[in-house]
């Protein structure tokens, strides 16, 4: 089970945003992060817990291993307001997603 | 650049079979190393992986859906597009969701993450 916190994060543009994802059992670095905006599919941001996908701005960074993971947006831009999901793939027979964190404007 | 597009009915009656197709442009489902997947998104229950099919036709399904699920690949030799399909039988209102097709990256039999997604199709199960 993947648990994300907080459910909602209120941030002003230019500020740092820190999102958390916790796995119920050790998943090493088998974690991805996605961004989803209204009416759009999820977009891959990070895989391997810390590797940015192609075209993802450097302000997005991922860290962690084992059971605790963090997605950090170093200086939030207006286009970053969205819902963020983590996904584990250590159990490749049943990949699972977290419930999401909504990043909204303060 | 590979693009994915879902197609299928937006309304399905309870107990019937939901059938969806994903058309792949700019790539082929016959390419090894990719896992052609379905993911659905419920308004409340969130994102749920349904299953995938990969090179050679092997399939892996979410155990909670496996008894009702079938996936297949269709590669047309006449066009540059290839397709893969999902069939979910005996649907109920709980199967109402936005259904996405997605390309998974991984290695061997292991699918890891989804690097390309279709725009999604909304499916409602209702009489």
Interface residues (C-beta under 8 A of the other chain):
Chain A: X30 X32 X34 X40 X41 X42 X43 X44 X47 X53 X85 X87 X89 X92 X93 X94 X95 X96 X97 X98 X99 X100
Chain B: X46 X47 X48 X49 X60 X62 X63 X100 X102 X105 X106 X109 X110 X111 X112 X113 X114 X115 X117 X118 X119 X120
